[in-house]
Amino acid sequence: MQGDSVKTDVSVIMGCYDSEDTLEEALSSVLSQEFSGAFEVIAVDDGSRDATLEILKRFAARDARLNVLVHPANRGGGAARNTAIRAARAPFVMDVDSDNMLGTGALRTMHAFLSSRPDLHGALYEEQRIFRGKDVRHFEPFHYYTETAPLELRAVFQFPNVQFGNVMCRREAYALAGGYPEHHGFDTQGFCMRFLSRGLRAQVAPGSFYWHRTGRSRASYFERVFDSGRYNLNTYLIYEDLIERFSNAALRTILNANVFRASGFGAEGIGAGLEALERSGVEVLKRDGDGGWDAASAVFVRGVAALRDNDCETALRNFVELAKGGLSTPIVLFNTIRCSLGLAGTEPARIVDAALAATEQLRLRKLPSTRRWSLVDRALVKAARITLSAHGIEDPVS
């Protein structure tokens, strides 16, 4: 690693988990960049079980710009990126996935654009080139957002393919955004929403591109969550970070969503539901001067905000109030379980997985029901009753 006395212009961060089949190409694409300034690469091995760490050490031995950090156990993409950001020394931080590759001149182009725009907090790539395996000769160009203006939060719900993936940001922007989420698997998408919901500004850097690989023998962080059927649930967890920004109509859509339906990008997804509201002329985000929420939406917002702040006692009171009022929806029931696990001392980053595990275990049993609940609905009800009873709370679920 470069000495502290050497000025560093860009810190490139890379989270790595079981990346032995793609890591060499990813690192080479960064270390071979032509750049007039100085840059460092901070790679975090996130508890890999293959030769990832050995590859990182080999590269670091011959290139002092590479700094290798290690998580003894796998903690997820968000945690790996946050660890790297905390170690970054440069005013600009560039995120590169260990299964992707930087395009020719990407580092120079992104840095020149962002450093010339003091009004911006981040720079987005103009193009993502999607290729399969190692075949970069055949790729599909993909544009997240091509407008020549800063990306706005409202656009996420108005247009398809708006959210950004790999990005370059000013280092202070990560602190302002709250870093990458560590409690769910859509950390890149979650960071995008945190970034935009806090009023930070990012715009496309003309001429920039990177290579996005598909068809790996081992799934990426995102692919593992997507393949698990948790797309809807993870999308909801992203929305929790900006819950106060939603209109009453959007909150009602979120509150009543079946987040355990494995819809992927389909029309039944929770995100698609909000996009449908926008298309119908009903705005998803509140505007200045808008009226307040209805009573149930206001209780839901208070509960989510408290849960987000790890105030599980306050959050639980609000979700129990909703259930007693007849709103024992999947989200409300799942959140009561999360609150109870938090009160029992479960680590915040592990609460979602622990709540899912509790629900899945109960889902395998025959459960009594008084209406036509699905297995997961009934499992949520029983899990909620068990966790509430453990804390001496009267059962609010009819």
C-alpha positions, 0 to 999 in steps of 0.5 A: 500500500502507498505510504500515507505521505503520498497524495491519493486522488481516488480510492477504488473499493472492491468487496470479494466473496468466493470470487476466484473465477473473476477476481484476476480480471476485475483487479487487472482492469483497475490496476491497468487504468491510465490515470495521471493521478494516484489511486489505491485499491482497497479489497475486502475478502468477505469470508471467502471459502475459495482461493479469493484471499490467496489471489488478493495477496498475490496481487498485493505482493506485486502492486503496492497500490492494493490494500487487502482487508479481511472479514473472518466470516461472511457479512455481505456486500454492504458490510464489505463495502463499508469496511473498505470505505472506512479505510479509504484515504482519497476524496473520491471513492469508486465502487467496483464489483469483483465480478465486473471490470472497469472499461477503458479510461473509466477511472480517468473519465469518472474522476475528471467529470466529478472533480469538475462538478463541485455541485455533484456528490456522485458520478454515474456510468453512462453505460453498463456492458452486460456480457456472459462468462468471459465473452466480452466480444458479445455484450448488451449495452444497458443504460441506467439513466441517460438524462443530462441532469442530476438523478432525482428520487422521484425518477426511480418511481417514474422510469424503468432502470433508473437506479445506479449500480457501481458508482464514484462518489465523494467520500463524504457522500457515503457518510451523508447517505449513511453508507451501504445497508448491511441488514439485507441483500440489495445493498447497492440498490439500497445505497442508491435510495439512501443517497437520493432520499437525502438530497445528494446529487449524482449525474451521468459522466459522458463516455464512461462504461464498465463491464457487468458479468453474468453467467458466473459459476457462483452467484453474486450477492444480488443473484443469491438474494434474487434466486432465494425468492426474497426480491419483494422483501428486500425491496421493502427493506430498501423502502424503509430507509425513506419511509417518511418521504412516501405519500399516503397512497404509497404507504397503503400500497407498501403496508398491504403488499405481500412481500413474501411473493417471489415476483422478481421484476414482475408486475406483482412486485412491490416496486411495480405497484408504486410505479403503477401509482405514478403512472395512474397520476397518484404521486408516490412521494410527498410534496411540500404542502401535502396533507398528513397521512391517515391514522394507520399510515402514521402509525406504520411510519412511526413503527418503521422509523423506530425499527430503523433506529433499533428502538424495537420497544417503540416499534413493537408498540406501533405494529401491535397497534396496527394488528389490533386495529385489524391490519395484520398484514404480512409486513406488520406481522413480520415486523413484530417478529423483527422487533421481538428478536431485537428485544431478545438481543439479536444483532441488528444486521442478523434480525431479518435473516433470523426472522425469516428462519423462524417463519420458514421453520413454522411454515413446515408445520400444519397450522390451524386457521380460521380463514384462507391464509396461505402457509406463509401467512399462517406461519407469520401469525404463529411466529408473531404470537410466539414472539409477542407472548415471550414478551408478555404482550397480549395477542393482537392477531385475530 
